Amino acid sequence: MALDDSRNFRIDLLRGIAIFLVLILHFHLSYALTDSPLNLLLSREAIKAVAVNGNYGVTMFFAISGYLITSTAVKRYGSLGNIDIRSFYVFRLSRIIPCLLAALAAIVILGLLGQPAFMNSSADGWPDVGYPLAVLSVLTFWHNVLMQHAWYFNYAMNIYWSLSVEEVFYLVFPVLCFGLKREWAIASIWILAIAAGPVYRSFHATDEIYFMYAYAACFDAVAFGCCAALFAGRHSLQGKAGAVIQVAAACLVAVTYVRGINGHEVFGFSLVAAGTAVLLAGSGSRATPAWLRRNRLLAGVRWLGRHSYELYLFHIIVLGLMRSAVPRGTMGYAYKLPLLALFLAVSAIVAGLVARFYSEPVNARLRAAFLGVTQQPSAVRP
């Protein structure tokens, strides 16, 4: 499994951990890992603590994304105030849209063929949603808002709510940077978003469709990452003090994760985002030891991180097809771990193939066509 050593080791690792947690959550929601051979090694409570809190993995993604977008913008344009709005949108959309179109096409086709996980349905008291409106909401980044009005109406498509959150943030990002110019003024807006997040969640702590999926409930995590990038551009977390701070941040993320979302809806997401932001701020402070780069397990996690976008889009299609073959809640006890391994392996294969033969080539061609960019930067791409 070859990995580009020019990529940021820690960022790929964090993204790999985050997407793995999301995949485990979605498999568990279908096939209950708390009632599996894992019980021979871990208690039901321990399994549940790991498996059901995968939305914190999404929070990690938000922070990582904010860090990458901000740090890349500074490197690309010299400063946030010099950002080129057109090129920013081209870079962003060339990465996001082609892969998203392919995933949406697969979902709609499978739904029209009668595969249950890909069909739109309505719960009692909730309105019906047709495919044109559902697809439009994903492509124009208000799918999370549609879910607030129609609940969980499409199993496979509904996970794309998080893309709506990110992309609305990034629609505003270059305009904000270009308009305000000064980093302190830009950062002040991000700090307001950080402060607003828990306040908003406190008013909606009993409704997950709002406290987990709304713009105002998630912008704080992206803003934490943006602020971490500005901090890292001016300071470094080196020496013993820096190491202690980063270890404390890792512990904060881990402890908050296993404590769970239930009962911690207001500040749990803020703590995960803050801890992730500190780890990101220290990601360039020191060279990664060679023995860590050679570790096969970490190399696998980093590979997941490198392909996290493709995994995010297509793993739910793999799982949806699995649910067609083995309906939710019907998988036998002894089969759960083998089929979990199969799910992870097939998802990784699909993501790798999509990245190599579709998303990366198309991304490069679009950037070349619209911006004259003929190669990707060596660091982790936003």
Phi, psi and omega in degrees: 000098184279135177233147179284115182290349177281348180284156181285116185301310187290322181293316176298321180295314180297319178294323178296317177298316183297314182290327177298318179296322178294317179297318179297318178302310185293323176294317181298320180297336178269324192226015168048080178294344177292344176240068183213173178301348173301337178300339179287339182250326186229154175288160177302323181295319180293318178297316180298320181300323180280319192277328191264356185254026183298342176295339170293331174298322176296320177300319176300317178301316180302313181296316179298316180299314179299319179297313183293317181298316182291311181295322178293320179297319179296316179294321186284322187247356179092322176199162180294328180291340180264010185302139175265112188297316182298310182294326177300312181294323179295313178303315184290310185290328178293333176279321190274311195289314184303313180295321180295320179299318180296317180295317179295321178299318179296318181296314182295316180298314179295323177295317179293336176277000174091015177283119191303321185292348185245005182265144174284139178214161181234142174273167179303127177086357181250145185286154174287147177234125177275164180300318180303315180293318181298314180295317178301319181296325178289314184288338179250011165067043170225030180296325178296325177292318177299321178297327178294336181259341184233004178064206182274087191265345179215111187307309185287317186285332187296337181291348181280008175304323185292330176294324177299318179299308182301311189288329174294321176301318184277346169292325181276329188311303185291326178295318178298313182295314181295323183286318184274332176069302186284136181298323182295324179289319178296314181297328180296326177292319178296322179295323175298320178296322178296319179289327184285331184306301180294331177296313178299313182296330180294332178277349184227028188293346181261002184229102186295334180294341177257311187286345177254331193247346184288155178305307185295337179281344187240340182300332181297324180294317177297318181296324175303315180296319178299315179295323179298323179294318177296319178298314182295333178289343182245337185225164176226144179265072182254170178075185183295319181298317179296320179295319180296318180298318182289323175297318179298321179295318178298319178295321179299315180297314183296314182294316179298321180298309185287336174293332172097170179275319182300121182090352181230034186295331187281307187251349182302315181295323178296319181293318178297316180295319180295315179297318178297320180298320178296317178298323177292319180298333179264007187290339180249013187286331183208156179291143178282129180304146183299326183292331176287320178295332181272350182296124186293320180296314180293327177298321177295318179295320178295325177296318176301319180295320180296328182252026187296326181293314178296321176297316179302315184286322193254345181296328182289334175289318175299314181292323178297320176293324177296322178293334175291322180282320180232095184306153181307131176083002183252358183288134180292151182310309187289342185268350190294315181290316175301320180284333171297314178299319178296316179302313180295318182293313181295319178300317180294318179297313179299314181298317180296318179294317179298316181297313186289319189255354181226293191294316181292314176298316181294319177304311181296320181293320179294318179294322177294319183292319186265336185234351183074017179274123185254356177210156179278150172296153185287338180282179178299133180281147176287000000 
